[in-house]
């Protein structure tokens, strides 16, 4: 589902054949993202204390993008983030919400809002959200289920 308002937003839900703990562990294992997300060039955890992580991502979609996010973990049910630093992004917020369906499956909701800096058309970020997000979540599903 895409909503079109002041800041492009995408939200998608999947169900994975894995426990909520397994799903959460894969989602917060940031440094392993390049192993199963081909557009992710590098990930560095700059700081991790208590339930807060500062993580820098280098991503290549249509262009090379580097950004740093501040994550807050609420194990095992949620992970939220806000933008800490980026040259091309004016804003980025989002999160993962996990709900155990039973011991062997988990419903995962992913939401993301981004705003690009400068004169980049809103249609570009909306297209990125609309096509990239479902592919990314499919890769997370495969990784969580042990298929990638």
N, CA, C and O of each residue as an XYZ file, in Angstrom:
592
protein
N       0.846     -1.173      0.000
C       0.000      0.000      0.000
C       0.892      1.236      0.000
O       1.804      1.335      0.820
N       0.650      2.156     -0.881
C       1.357      3.430     -0.914
C       0.375      4.538     -0.612
O      -0.724      4.576     -1.166
N       0.764      5.423      0.251
C      -0.035      6.619      0.517
C       0.717      7.793     -0.069
O       1.940      7.870      0.045
N       0.013      8.688     -0.680
C       0.651      9.865     -1.263
C       0.217     11.081     -0.450
O      -0.929     11.522     -0.537
N       1.129     11.605      0.325
C       0.874     12.826      1.077
C       2.156     13.630      1.085
O       2.949     13.512      0.151
N       2.386     14.426      2.079
C       3.535     15.325      2.057
C       4.866     14.593      1.973
O       5.806     15.106      1.367
N       4.968     13.423      2.557
C       6.199     12.661      2.498
C       5.839     11.263      1.990
O       4.991     10.600      2.587
N       6.473     10.793      0.887
C       6.138      9.473      0.367
C       6.266      8.406      1.452
O       7.255      8.362      2.184
N       5.260      7.555      1.541
C       5.196      6.529      2.568
C       4.846      5.203      1.916
O       4.023      5.138      1.003
N       5.479      4.157      2.397
C       5.156      2.810      1.955
C       4.962      1.943      3.186
O       5.628      2.113      4.207
N       4.035      1.014      3.059
C       3.782      0.071      4.144
C       3.466     -1.270      3.511
O       2.705     -1.348      2.546
N       4.050     -2.320      4.056
C       3.859     -3.649      3.482
C       3.867     -4.667      4.614
O       4.542     -4.482      5.627
N       3.111     -5.742      4.429
C       3.040     -6.778      5.452
C       3.327     -8.132      4.830
O       2.884     -8.431      3.721
N       4.084     -8.956      5.570
C       4.377    -10.318      5.139
C       4.191    -11.249      6.336
O       4.188    -10.809      7.486
N       4.037    -12.529      6.048
C       4.033    -13.552      7.085
C       5.190    -14.493      6.777
O       5.335    -14.968      5.651
N       6.007    -14.753      7.785
C       7.168    -15.630      7.606
C       6.987    -16.898      8.426
O       6.360    -16.887      9.485
N       7.545    -17.983      7.921
C       7.497    -19.272      8.616
C       8.700    -19.360      9.548
O       9.660    -20.084      9.284
N       8.625    -18.605     10.646
C       9.693    -18.589     11.643
C       9.154    -17.955     12.919
O       8.151    -17.240     12.903
N       9.829    -18.228     14.005
C       9.420    -17.646     15.281
C       9.676    -16.141     15.279
O      10.472    -15.639     14.485
N       9.010    -15.441     16.155
C       9.193    -13.992     16.264
C      10.629    -13.654     16.658
O      11.172    -12.650     16.197
N      11.252    -14.475     17.503
C      12.641    -14.221     17.900
C      13.594    -14.368     16.725
O      14.502    -13.552     16.562
N      13.402    -15.394     15.904
C      14.241    -15.588     14.713
C      14.081    -14.398     13.764
O      15.070    -13.871     13.255
N      12.839    -13.977     13.528
C      12.592    -12.852     12.626
C      13.271    -11.586     13.150
O      13.932    -10.878     12.391
N      13.116    -11.305     14.420
C      13.719    -10.100     14.995
C      15.238    -10.158     14.896
O      15.877     -9.161     14.560
N      15.823    -11.326     15.189
C      17.284    -11.462     15.119
C      17.827    -11.149     13.731
O      18.866    -10.500     13.609
N      17.145    -11.597     12.685
C      17.592    -11.320     11.318
C      17.466     -9.821     11.016
O      18.362     -9.229     10.414
N      16.375     -9.225     11.427
C      16.138     -7.806     11.141
C      17.181     -6.914     11.809
O      17.592     -5.916     11.217
N      17.618     -7.242     13.017
C      18.584     -6.376     13.719
C      20.040     -6.770     13.452
O      20.950     -6.165     14.017
N      20.270     -7.763     12.611
C      21.631     -8.154     12.240
C      22.067     -7.322     11.029
O      22.315     -7.855      9.948
N      22.154     -6.015     11.235
C      22.361     -5.037     10.166
C      23.579     -5.345      9.301
O      23.515     -5.237      8.076
N      24.675     -5.725      9.925
C      25.929     -5.907      9.188
C      25.869     -7.064      8.185
O      26.728     -7.163      7.309
N      24.879     -7.926      8.303
C      24.748     -9.038      7.358
C      23.814     -8.716      6.199
O      23.651     -9.544      5.302
N      23.201     -7.551      6.191
C      22.295     -7.167      5.106
C      22.923     -7.331      3.716
O      22.247     -7.820      2.812
N      24.195     -6.941      3.509
C      24.759     -7.093      2.155
C      24.798     -8.542      1.662
O      24.933     -8.772      0.460
N      24.684     -9.515      2.553
C      24.695    -10.919      2.146
C      23.435    -11.309      1.375
O      23.468    -12.239      0.569
N      22.320    -10.605      1.617
C      21.077    -11.001      0.946
C      20.320     -9.838      0.310
O      19.278    -10.042     -0.315
N      20.842     -8.616      0.467
C      20.252     -7.449     -0.203
C      21.280     -6.914     -1.195
O      22.205     -6.209     -0.793
N      21.140     -7.236     -2.487
C      22.175     -6.882     -3.464
C      22.427     -5.386     -3.612
O      23.531     -4.989     -3.983
N      21.427     -4.544     -3.332
C      21.627     -3.101     -3.455
C      22.395     -2.511     -2.267
O      22.852     -1.369     -2.328
N      22.536     -3.286     -1.190
C      23.229     -2.820      0.011
C      24.720     -3.071     -0.165
O      25.160     -4.220     -0.204
N      25.492     -2.000     -0.270
C      26.931     -2.128     -0.499
C      27.717     -2.334      0.791
O      28.647     -3.140      0.833
N      27.344     -1.607      1.843
C      28.079     -1.720      3.113
C      27.186     -1.244      4.251
O      26.375     -0.333      4.090
N      27.355     -1.881      5.403
C      26.636     -1.484      6.607
C      27.630     -1.477      7.757
O      28.390     -2.428      7.940
N      27.617     -0.399      8.528
C      28.491     -0.285      9.697
C      27.651      0.088     10.911
O      26.933      1.088     10.897
N      27.747     -0.724     11.963
C      27.128     -0.365     13.228
C      28.122      0.548     13.933
O      29.176      0.097     14.382
N      27.784      1.837     14.030
C      28.689      2.829     14.612
C      28.641      2.814     16.134
O      29.639      3.100     16.796
N      27.477      2.479     16.687
C      27.316      2.437     18.136
C      26.116      1.563     18.459
O      25.124      1.569     17.731
N      26.204      0.814     19.547
C      25.072     -0.005     19.993
C      25.131     -0.087     21.509
O      26.054     -0.668     22.079
N      24.135      0.502     22.150
C      24.054      0.495     23.604
C      22.610      0.288     24.007
O      21.695      0.880     23.435
N      22.424     -0.561     25.000
C      21.082     -0.892     25.468
C      20.214     -1.282     24.280
O      20.503     -2.272     23.608
N      19.177     -0.538     24.013
C      18.262     -0.867     22.916
C      18.368      0.134     21.769
O      17.438      0.255     20.972
N      19.484      0.851     21.674
C      19.661      1.864     20.627
C      20.898      1.518     19.792
O      21.961      1.201     20.327
N      20.731      1.587     18.480
C      21.850      1.350     17.560
C      21.923      2.496     16.559
O      20.899      2.965     16.062
N      23.143      2.941     16.268
C      23.400      3.944     15.235
C      24.090      3.189     14.096
O      25.163      2.614     14.278
N      23.451      3.201     12.906
C      23.923      2.364     11.810
C      24.036      3.193     10.533
O      23.130      3.944     10.171
N      25.184      3.030      9.858
C      25.427      3.722      8.585
C      25.262      2.730      7.447
O      25.827      1.637      7.475
N      24.476      3.121      6.436
C      24.189      2.286      5.277
C      24.723      2.950      4.017
O      24.595      4.163      3.847
N      25.320      2.156      3.132
C      25.685      2.584      1.780
C      24.880      1.705      0.831
O      25.028      0.483      0.809
N      24.028      2.357      0.051
C      23.036      1.679     -0.763
C      23.145      2.170     -2.197
O      23.410      3.348     -2.438
N      22.942      1.267     -3.146
C      22.927      1.669     -4.552
C      21.612      1.237     -5.173
O      21.371      0.046     -5.372
N      20.767      2.202     -5.475
C      19.512      1.928     -6.165
C      19.641      2.536     -7.548
O      20.280      1.949     -8.422
N      19.061      3.675     -7.758
C      19.253      4.402     -9.008
C      20.575      5.158     -8.939
O      21.242      5.368     -9.952
N      20.941      5.562     -7.722
C      22.196      6.259     -7.465
C      22.737      5.773     -6.130
O      22.037      5.074     -5.397
N      23.965      6.131     -5.807
C      24.586      5.758     -4.534
C      24.054      6.670     -3.438
O      24.067      7.893     -3.573
N      23.588      6.063     -2.356
C      23.038      6.809     -1.232
C      23.687      6.303      0.047
O      23.759      5.097      0.280
N      24.157      7.226      0.872
C      24.687      6.889      2.194
C      23.858      7.623      3.230
O      23.518      8.792      3.052
N      23.539      6.941      4.302
C      22.748      7.565      5.355
C      22.985      6.829      6.666
O      23.392      5.667      6.681
N      22.724      7.523      7.754
C      22.867      6.955      9.089
C      21.525      7.050      9.802
O      20.891      8.105      9.833
N      21.109      5.928     10.371
C      19.838      5.863     11.078
C      20.070      5.564     12.560
O      21.051      4.927     12.945
N      19.137      6.042     13.368
C      19.121      5.732     14.799
C      17.955      4.780     15.043
O      16.794      5.143     14.851
N      18.274      3.565     15.468
C      17.272      2.533     15.704
C      16.969      2.391     17.187
O      17.857      2.512     18.031
N      15.715      2.135     17.489
C      15.294      1.787     18.848
C      14.647      0.417     18.804
O      13.663      0.204     18.097
N      15.211     -0.515     19.568
C      14.729     -1.891     19.596
C      13.767     -2.097     20.761
O      14.035     -1.679     21.888
N      12.655     -2.741     20.472
C      11.692     -3.152     21.499
C      11.455     -4.647     21.286
O      10.394     -5.079     20.835
N      12.479     -5.407     21.625
C      12.511     -6.849     21.380
C      11.353     -7.548     22.043
O      11.039     -7.247     23.194
N      10.696     -8.483     21.350
C      10.856     -8.865     19.950
C       9.785     -8.249     19.053
O       9.606     -8.684     17.916
N       9.073     -7.238     19.555
C       7.869     -6.783     18.861
C       8.050     -5.609     17.913
O       7.212     -5.407     17.035
N       9.118     -4.826     18.060
C       9.214     -3.638     17.208
C      10.648     -3.129     17.095
O      11.477     -3.313     17.986
N      10.901     -2.483     15.962
C      12.147     -1.778     15.705
C      11.763     -0.520     14.944
O      11.157     -0.601     13.876
N      12.109      0.642     15.484
C      11.800      1.905     14.807
C      13.087      2.655     14.535
O      14.107      2.425     15.186
N      13.028      3.566     13.556
C      14.202      4.379     13.276
C      13.818      5.789     12.882
O      12.695      6.083     12.473
N      14.827      6.653     13.031
C      14.760      8.029     12.540
C      16.088      8.329     11.862
O      17.110      7.709     12.158
N      16.055      9.276     10.962
C      17.258      9.671     10.245
C      18.176     10.459     11.160
O      17.747     11.404     11.822
N      19.433     10.069     11.193
C      20.433     10.804     11.965
C      21.258     11.708     11.054
O      21.550     12.852     11.402
N      21.634     11.180      9.872
C      22.473     11.960      8.961
C      22.385     11.411      7.544
O      22.382     10.197      7.336
N      22.313     12.328      6.561
C      22.327     11.935      5.151
C      22.495     13.174      4.291
O      22.020     14.255      4.640
N      23.173     13.010      3.165
C      23.331     14.126      2.237
C      22.129     14.265      1.315
O      21.749     15.382      0.961
N      21.523     13.149      0.920
C      20.451     13.192     -0.070
C      19.053     13.060      0.524
O      18.060     13.263     -0.175
N      18.971     12.721      1.812
C      17.673     12.556      2.447
C      17.398     13.702      3.403
O      18.250     14.068      4.212
N      16.210     14.262      3.306
C      15.800     15.291      4.256
C      15.172     14.642      5.484
O      15.271     15.168      6.593
N      14.520     13.487      5.277
C      13.873     12.781      6.376
C      13.715     11.317      6.021
O      13.568     10.958      4.852
N      13.746     10.477      7.040
C      13.456      9.060      6.896
C      13.038      8.535      8.260
O      13.792      8.613      9.229
N      11.844      8.006      8.321
C      11.357      7.374      9.546
C      10.670      6.077      9.153
O      10.221      5.917      8.018
N      10.592      5.170     10.084
C       9.904      3.928      9.783
C      10.099      2.913     10.864
O      10.585      3.214     11.954
N       9.705      1.687     10.541
C       9.863      0.645     11.522
C       9.323     -0.691     11.088
O       8.654     -0.832     10.064
N       9.641     -1.659     11.906
C       9.177     -3.026     11.769
C       8.304     -3.324     12.980
O       8.672     -2.998     14.108
N       7.156     -3.940     12.752
C       6.310     -4.421     13.842
C       6.110     -5.910     13.632
O       5.720     -6.342     12.547
N       6.376     -6.691     14.659
C       6.297     -8.138     14.557
C       5.245     -8.663     15.530
O       5.171     -8.231     16.680
N       4.431     -9.608     15.044
C       3.400    -10.236     15.868
C       3.485    -11.745     15.633
O       3.411    -12.210     14.496
N       3.640    -12.499     16.714
C       3.666    -13.959     16.596
C       2.272    -14.456     16.240
O       1.307    -14.200     16.960
N       2.176    -15.170     15.118
C       0.917    -15.799     14.734
C       0.767    -17.080     15.548
O      -0.309    -17.393     16.057
N       1.875    -17.813     15.657
C       1.996    -18.996     16.513
C       3.489    -19.213     16.736
O       4.283    -18.330     16.411
N       3.895    -20.355     17.277
C       5.319    -20.578     17.559
C       6.182    -20.648     16.300
O       7.397    -20.460     16.368
N       5.559    -20.918     15.158
C       6.326    -21.139     13.931
C       6.060    -20.127     12.832
O       6.549    -20.304     11.716
N       5.307    -19.076     13.106
C       5.104    -18.048     12.079
C       4.894    -16.680     12.725
O       4.403    -16.557     13.847
N       5.287    -15.665     11.966
C       5.265    -14.288     12.457
C       4.746    -13.366     11.370
O       5.144    -13.473     10.210
N       3.862    -12.467     11.745
C       3.379    -11.424     10.832
C       4.282    -10.208     11.039
O       4.493     -9.756     12.165
N       4.809     -9.691      9.931
C       5.729     -8.554      9.986
C       5.161     -7.412      9.158
O       4.806     -7.594      7.993
N       5.077     -6.251      9.759
C       4.645     -5.045      9.062
C       5.847     -4.109      8.993
O       6.508     -3.853     10.000
N       6.121     -3.603      7.793
C       7.241     -2.689      7.566
C       6.670     -1.385      7.034
O       5.880     -1.385      6.091
N       7.070     -0.277      7.638
C       6.626      1.028      7.135
C       7.828      1.946      6.996
O       8.796      1.853      7.751
N       7.742      2.829      6.019
C       8.849      3.716      5.693
C       8.311      5.017      5.121
O       7.437      5.015      4.254
N       8.841      6.121      5.612
C       8.565      7.435      5.028
C       9.912      8.070      4.699
O      10.816      8.088      5.534
N      10.041      8.585      3.495
C      11.278      9.253      3.097
C      10.972     10.560      2.392
O       9.940     10.719      1.740
N      11.888     11.473      2.541
C      11.819     12.727      1.802
C      13.231     13.021      1.320
O      14.164     13.137      2.116
N      13.374     13.141     -0.001
C      14.669     13.426     -0.597
C      14.940     14.924     -0.563
O      14.016     15.736     -0.602
N      16.230     15.280     -0.490
C      16.617     16.690     -0.517
C      16.708     17.187     -1.954
O      16.835     16.400     -2.892
N      16.642     18.466     -2.105
C      16.896     19.078     -3.396
C      15.733     18.998     -4.361
O      14.572     18.915     -3.961
N      16.067     19.023     -5.632
C      15.063     19.100     -6.685
C      14.713     17.746     -7.282
O      14.295     17.661     -8.437
N      14.881     16.692     -6.501
C      14.529     15.367     -6.991
C      13.011     15.223     -6.921
O      12.424     15.429     -5.859
N      12.364     14.873     -8.038
C      10.902     14.787     -8.042
C      10.370     13.766     -7.046
O      10.983     12.722     -6.823
N       9.243     14.075     -6.461
C       8.583     13.178     -5.517
C       8.279     11.838     -6.185
O       8.276     10.802     -5.520
N       8.025     11.849     -7.486
C       7.714     10.613     -8.201
C       8.870      9.612     -8.145
O       8.643      8.402     -8.168
N      10.110     10.110     -8.072
C      11.269      9.212     -8.002
C      11.256      8.443     -6.683
O      11.397      7.220     -6.677
N      11.086      9.158     -5.562
C      11.066      8.459     -4.276
C       9.843      7.558     -4.159
O       9.926      6.486     -3.561
N       8.723      7.968     -4.714
C       7.519      7.141     -4.671
C       7.726      5.859     -5.472
O       7.292      4.790     -5.043
N       8.374      5.948     -6.610
C       8.645      4.764     -7.432
C       9.606      3.826     -6.712
O       9.428      2.609     -6.733
N      10.631      4.400     -6.072
C      11.575      3.577     -5.326
C      10.866      2.805     -4.219
O      11.117      1.617     -4.016
N       9.987      3.488     -3.514
C       9.252      2.833     -2.440
C       8.320      1.754     -2.981
O       8.191      0.683     -2.388
N       7.681      2.037     -4.092
C       6.700      1.118     -4.634
C       7.288     -0.143     -5.223
O       6.649     -1.194     -5.156
N       8.492     -0.087     -5.805
C       9.068     -1.273     -6.429
C      10.129     -1.937     -5.556
O      10.219     -3.165     -5.528
N      10.914     -1.165     -4.861
C      12.016     -1.718     -4.082
C      11.545     -2.406     -2.813
O      12.070     -3.461     -2.458
N      10.572     -1.837     -2.126
C      10.133     -2.379     -0.850
C       9.627     -3.825     -0.943
O      10.076     -4.657     -0.155
N       8.729     -4.162     -1.853
C       8.278     -5.564     -1.915
C       9.420     -6.546     -2.203
O       9.442     -7.641     -1.640
N      10.362     -6.175     -3.063
C      11.507     -7.036     -3.353
C      12.373     -7.228     -2.117
O      12.818     -8.338     -1.826
N      12.607     -6.136     -1.389
C      13.418     -6.203     -0.178
C      12.764     -7.105      0.864
O      13.437     -7.931      1.480
N      11.472     -6.952      1.062
C      10.781     -7.782      2.053
C      10.771     -9.252      1.641
O      10.840    -10.130      2.501
N      10.686     -9.530      0.353
C      10.775    -10.905     -0.118
C      12.141    -11.501      0.238
O      12.231    -12.665      0.627
N      13.185    -10.710      0.105
C      14.533    -11.176      0.467
C      14.659    -11.392      1.974
O      15.292    -12.354      2.411
N      14.060    -10.500      2.775
C      14.053    -10.696      4.229
C      13.310    -11.990      4.584
O      13.763    -12.758      5.433
N      12.180    -12.223      3.935
C      11.387    -13.442      4.187
C      12.237    -14.678      3.921
O      12.259    -15.600      4.736
N      12.932    -14.707      2.796
C      13.785    -15.850      2.456
C      14.896    -16.024      3.492
O      15.207    -17.145      3.895
N      15.488    -14.914      3.917
C      16.583    -14.980      4.900
C      16.057    -15.487      6.256
O      16.670    -16.353      6.879
N      14.944    -14.949      6.693
C      14.366    -15.344      7.975
C      13.993    -16.829      7.960
O      14.176    -17.533      8.954
N      13.474    -17.292      6.833
C      13.054    -18.688      6.718
C      14.225    -19.624      6.399
O      14.031    -20.827      6.221
N      15.450    -19.062      6.327
C      16.636    -19.881      6.115
C      16.852    -20.305      4.682
O      17.554    -21.285      4.428
N      16.256    -19.579      3.726
C      16.372    -19.935      2.311
C      17.367    -19.058      1.563
O      17.583    -19.252      0.366
N      17.980    -18.086      2.259
C      18.956    -17.196      1.594
C      20.116    -16.934      2.510
O      21.042    -16.212      2.141
